[in-house]
Amino acid sequence: MKIAIVHDFLNQYGGAERVLGYFIKIFSDAPIYTSIYFPKDTFDFFQDKNIHTTFMQKIPGINKRFKSFFFLYPYVFKRLNLKNYEIILCSSSSFANFAKKPEGSVQISYCYTPPRFLWDSEKYIKGEKLNQIKSSLIGPVLKYFRKIDIENSKKVDYFIAISRIVKERIKKVYNRESVVIYPPIEFEKYIFNSSKENFYLLVSRLKGYKRLDVAINAFNDLGKKLFVVGTGEDLEYLKGISAKNITFLGRLTEKDLLDLYSRAKALIFTGEEDFGMIPLEAQASGTPVIAYGSGGALETIIEGVTGYFFYRQTLESLKEKILEFENNPVDSQKCRENAARFDFISFRDKISEFVKRAYDEKFN
C-alpha cells in the first residue's frame, strides 16, 4: 500500500502528536504532510522523519499565531500533491481532512474531534480568551467554515473516532458513522509503584479551556502539595493565583515525568477532553485519577476502582472528591490493569487491520 499521513500542524506537545508518532511506528515508510512543522516545539521522534510542509511554514510569526491563520488551512491542504498515494490517512482535529483525495484513492480520517472552534465555538472562544471584538466578528466566518467543513466531510471514505463521545459528535455534525479505536499508550514503559508519596500531580498544556484554575483554587484551599507539569499561555496567570504549596515544574523529560507519575498520590484532571491520554499514563504507573466526569475520561477511568469523578468544574466539587479519595483510596494494581487495555499493540493491530480492509475493498 502507498500510504501518506496528513496531520493538521506539528508545533506542539499534544495527544494528537503522540498518536501521529504511533502511526509512523505502524507505517514506517509513510511520509507526513502537514501545514507547519517546528521541531523544537514538538516531540523529538519527528526529527528524522520524511515531513512535507506548505507555504505557511514561511509566514513570519506563524508558530506563535498559527490559529489566527485558520482561513488558510482548507486552501493549503487542498493544494497538497498526494496523487501517488492509494491511502490518505488523515490525523485530524481541524483541517487535515481537507487534503485533496486523488482519484481512485481511499481517504481515512482518524478524527480526534470535529473542529472545536467550529462546532463548540462558545466554549472554545471562552477558553481561548478571545476579546469582545474578535468574538463578535467571528460569527459569520464560523458559519461559512461550518458549511465547507460539512461539505468536505462527504469525500472522506471512513471515519475512525478516538472515543464514543467523538463518535457521537461525528454523527451529529457530519451525519456519518464511525468506528471507535482508542489512542494508545506504550504500557510497558511506565513504572509501576504501589508506594505513593504525599503529593498530587497535574500534567497539562496550560490553556484556559483545560480549567486548571479549578485545581489551583482547590489546592489553595486544601493546602496540599501539588506539582504542575507543562507550559502554555496561562503559565503566569496560574502562578499568580497559586499558593506556596503549588509548584510549577515546566516541561519535563520523559524520564522525570515517568518518575513523577509513579510516585504521585493521585493525578488531577480538570478538563473535558475528547479522550485524554494523561489519565491512562498515570494509571499505567499505578496512580489513581481524580477527573472531571465528562468526555473521554468516562471511558478510561473506572469510578471507585481506578479513580473518582467530580461532576462540576468548581473548587468545591473537586475538594469534595479529593477528600473522599483520601478516605477511600483505590488499589494501584487495579489502575495498572485498567491501563493495560489501551496498550500500543492493540492499537497497532486494530489500525493495521482497518487500513488493510479499506485497501482490499478498494483495490482487490
C-alpha positions in Angstrom: 0.0 0.0 0.0 1.2 3.5 -0.8 0.2 5.5 2.3 0.5 9.2 3.1 -0.3 10.6 6.5 -1.7 14.1 6.8 -1.7 16.0 10.1 -3.0 19.4 11.0 0.2 21.1 12.3 3.3 20.0 14.1 4.2 22.7 16.6 3.1 21.5 20.0 3.2 18.6 22.5 -0.2 17.2 22.5 -2.1 13.9 22.4 -2.7 14.1 18.6 1.0 14.5 18.1 1.6 11.4 20.2 -0.8 9.4 18.2 0.8 10.6 15.0 4.0 9.2 16.4 2.3 5.8 16.8 1.0 6.0 13.2 4.6 6.4 11.9 5.6 3.4 14.0 3.0 1.3 12.2 3.5 2.8 8.7 7.2 3.5 8.9 7.7 4.3 5.2 4.8 6.7 5.0 5.6 10.4 4.6 3.9 13.1 6.8 2.2 16.0 5.1 1.4 19.0 7.4 0.8 22.7 7.3 3.8 23.7 9.5 6.5 21.9 11.4 8.7 23.4 14.1 11.0 20.7 15.5 11.8 22.5 18.8 8.2 22.8 19.7 7.1 19.2 19.4 8.3 15.7 20.1 11.8 14.6 19.1 10.7 11.5 17.4 9.6 13.5 14.3 13.1 14.9 13.6 14.3 12.1 11.3 11.0 11.6 9.5 10.0 12.5 6.0 7.9 15.6 6.6 6.4 17.9 3.9 5.1 21.3 4.9 3.3 24.1 3.0 4.0 27.7 2.2 2.5 28.6 5.6 5.8 27.5 7.1 7.4 30.7 5.8 4.8 33.2 7.2 6.6 35.4 9.8 5.4 34.6 13.3 3.2 31.6 12.2 4.4 29.4 15.0 3.0 31.6 17.8 -0.1 32.8 15.8 -0.9 29.6 13.8 -4.6 29.7 14.9 -5.0 33.2 13.6 -4.5 31.9 10.1 -7.3 29.4 10.2 -8.8 30.7 7.0 -5.8 29.4 5.1 -5.8 25.8 6.2 -8.5 24.5 3.8 -6.7 26.1 0.9 -3.2 24.7 1.7 -4.4 21.2 2.4 -6.4 21.1 -0.8 -3.1 22.0 -2.6 -1.1 19.1 -1.3 0.2 16.8 -4.0 -0.9 13.3 -3.0 -1.5 11.8 -6.4 0.9 8.9 -5.9 -0.8 7.5 -2.9 -3.5 4.9 -2.5 -4.4 5.5 1.1 -4.6 9.0 2.6 -4.7 8.7 6.4 -5.7 12.0 8.0 -4.8 12.6 11.6 -7.2 15.5 12.3 -8.9 17.7 14.8 -9.2 20.6 12.3 -8.3 20.8 8.7 -6.2 17.8 7.6 -9.4 16.2 6.2 -9.3 18.9 3.5 -6.4 17.1 1.9 -7.3 16.6 -1.8 -8.1 12.9 -2.3 -6.5 11.6 -5.5 -8.9 9.9 -7.9 -9.2 6.2 -7.1 -7.6 6.5 -3.6 -9.1 5.9 -0.2 -9.3 8.6 2.5 -9.5 7.6 6.2 -9.9 10.2 8.9 -8.7 9.4 12.4 -10.8 12.0 14.0 -9.9 13.5 17.4 -13.0 15.6 17.1 -14.8 17.7 14.6 -13.1 21.2 14.8 -13.7 22.6 18.3 -13.7 26.2 17.2 -16.4 25.5 14.6 -18.7 23.1 16.5 -18.1 24.0 20.1 -17.3 27.7 19.4 -18.8 29.3 22.5 -16.7 27.2 24.9 -13.7 27.4 22.6 -13.8 31.3 22.4 -14.2 31.5 26.2 -11.3 29.1 26.8 -9.0 30.9 24.3 -9.9 34.2 25.9 -10.7 36.0 22.6 -11.5 39.7 23.1 -15.0 41.1 22.5 -14.2 42.5 19.1 -12.8 39.2 17.8 -15.7 37.3 19.3 -18.3 39.5 17.6 -16.6 39.3 14.2 -16.1 35.6 14.2 -19.7 34.6 13.9 -20.2 35.0 10.1 -16.8 33.5 9.5 -17.7 30.4 11.5 -20.9 30.0 9.7 -19.1 29.8 6.4 -16.4 27.4 7.6 -19.0 25.1 9.1 -20.7 24.9 5.7 -17.4 24.0 3.9 -16.4 21.5 6.7 -19.7 19.6 6.3 -19.3 19.6 2.5 -15.7 18.4 2.7 -16.6 15.5 5.1 -18.6 13.9 2.3 -15.4 12.9 0.5 -13.9 11.0 3.4 -14.4 7.3 2.9 -14.1 6.2 6.5 -14.1 7.9 9.9 -12.4 6.5 12.9 -13.3 8.1 16.3 -11.0 8.3 19.2 -13.8 7.8 21.7 -17.5 7.2 22.0 -18.2 10.8 22.6 -16.4 11.7 19.4 -18.3 9.1 17.6 -21.5 10.8 18.7 -20.1 14.2 17.5 -19.2 12.8 14.1 -22.7 11.5 13.7 -24.3 14.8 14.9 -22.1 17.1 12.9 -21.4 15.1 9.7 -24.2 12.5 9.8 -21.5 9.9 9.3 -20.9 6.6 11.0 -17.5 5.8 12.5 -15.6 3.1 14.3 -14.0 3.7 17.7 -10.3 2.9 18.0 -8.9 4.3 21.2 -5.5 6.1 21.2 -2.7 4.0 22.8 0.0 4.3 25.4 3.2 2.3 25.5 2.2 0.4 28.6 5.5 -1.3 29.4 7.5 1.9 29.7 5.5 3.1 32.7 7.0 2.5 36.2 4.6 0.7 38.5 4.9 1.8 42.1 2.3 0.9 44.7 4.0 3.0 47.4 2.9 6.6 46.9 4.2 9.9 48.3 2.2 12.8 49.7 1.8 15.0 46.7 -0.7 15.3 43.8 0.2 15.8 40.2 -1.3 17.9 37.4 0.0 17.4 33.8 -1.3 19.5 31.0 -0.8 22.2 28.5 -1.5 25.4 30.4 -4.5 26.7 28.5 -7.8 28.3 29.5 -10.2 25.5 28.3 -8.3 23.0 30.4 -9.8 24.6 33.5 -6.6 24.3 35.6 -7.8 27.2 37.7 -10.2 24.8 39.3 -7.3 22.7 40.6 -5.3 25.7 41.6 -8.1 27.2 43.7 -9.0 23.8 45.3 -5.4 23.2 46.4 -5.0 26.8 47.6 -7.9 26.0 50.0 -6.7 22.5 50.9 -3.1 23.4 51.4 -2.0 20.0 50.0 1.1 19.7 47.8 0.5 19.9 44.1 3.1 19.7 41.3 2.1 21.2 37.9 3.9 19.9 34.8 3.5 21.7 31.5 3.8 25.0 29.8 1.4 27.3 28.0 0.0 30.8 27.6 -1.7 30.7 31.1 1.5 30.0 33.0 2.0 33.4 34.5 -1.7 33.7 35.3 -1.8 30.4 37.1 1.4 31.1 39.0 -0.1 34.4 40.1 -3.1 32.8 41.7 -1.2 29.9 43.3 -0.2 29.5 47.0 3.2 28.2 48.1 2.0 24.6 48.3 1.8 24.6 44.5 5.0 24.1 42.4 5.3 24.6 38.7 7.9 22.3 37.1 7.6 23.4 33.4 8.2 20.8 30.7 10.0 17.7 32.0 12.0 15.0 30.3 10.1 11.8 29.7 12.3 10.1 32.4 11.4 12.7 35.0 7.7 12.6 34.1 7.5 8.8 34.4 9.2 9.1 37.8 6.6 11.6 39.0 3.7 9.6 37.7 4.9 6.6 39.7 5.3 8.5 43.0 2.2 10.7 42.9 -0.6 10.1 45.3 -3.1 10.9 42.5 -3.4 12.7 39.2 -5.8 15.7 39.0 -7.5 16.1 35.6 -9.8 19.1 35.3 -10.6 19.5 31.6 -13.2 18.0 29.4 -11.2 16.1 26.8 -12.2 14.1 23.7 -10.1 11.2 25.0 -7.3 12.2 27.4 -4.1 10.1 27.4 -2.6 11.6 30.6 -5.1 9.8 32.9 -4.1 6.5 31.2 -0.4 7.3 31.7 -1.0 7.8 35.4 -3.0 4.6 35.8 -0.3 2.6 34.0 2.0 3.8 36.8 -0.4 2.6 39.4 -1.6 6.1 40.1 -5.3 6.9 40.5 -7.0 9.8 38.8 -9.4 12.4 40.2 -11.1 13.7 37.0 -13.8 15.9 35.8 -16.6 13.5 34.9 -17.1 14.3 31.3 -15.7 13.4 27.9 -13.2 10.7 27.3 -12.3 10.3 31.0 -15.6 8.4 31.4 -14.2 5.8 29.1 -10.7 5.4 30.6 -11.3 5.7 34.4 -13.4 3.3 36.5 -15.1 5.2 39.3 -14.2 3.9 42.7 -11.8 1.4 41.2 -9.1 3.5 39.4 -10.2 6.9 40.5 -13.1 9.3 41.2 -15.1 11.8 39.2 -16.2 15.3 40.2 -19.1 16.5 38.1 -19.0 20.3 38.4 -15.9 22.3 37.4 -15.8 24.1 40.8 -13.3 24.1 43.5 -15.9 22.8 46.0 -16.7 19.8 43.8 -13.1 18.9 43.3 -12.2 19.4 47.0 -15.0 17.1 48.0 -13.7 14.3 45.7 -10.1 14.7 46.9 -11.2 14.3 50.5 -13.4 11.3 49.5 -10.4 9.7 47.8 -8.2 10.2 50.8 -10.8 8.4 53.0 -11.3 5.7 50.4 -8.1 5.1 48.5 -8.0 2.8 45.4 -5.9 -0.2 44.5 -2.8 0.7 42.4 -2.8 -2.7 40.8 -6.3 -2.2 39.5 -5.2 1.1 37.9 -2.4 -0.7 36.1 -4.7 -3.5 34.9 -7.2 -1.0 33.5 -4.5 0.9 31.6 -3.2 -2.3 30.0 -6.3 -2.4 27.9 -5.0 0.6 25.9 -1.6 -0.7 25.0 0.0 0.2 21.7 0.0 -3.4 20.5 -3.8 -3.4 20.5 -3.9 -0.1 18.7 -1.4 -1.3 16.1 -3.4 -4.4 15.3 -6.7 -2.6 15.0 -5.4 0.2 12.8 -3.5 -2.1 10.6 -6.5 -4.3 10.1 -8.8 -1.4 9.4 -6.4 0.1 6.8 -5.8 -3.2 5.1 -9.5 -3.9 4.9 -10.2 -0.5 3.4 -7.4 -1.1 0.9 -8.7 -4.6 0.0 -12.2 -3.3 -0.5 -11.0 -0.7 -3.0 -8.2 -2.4 -4.8 -8.8 -6.2 -4.6 
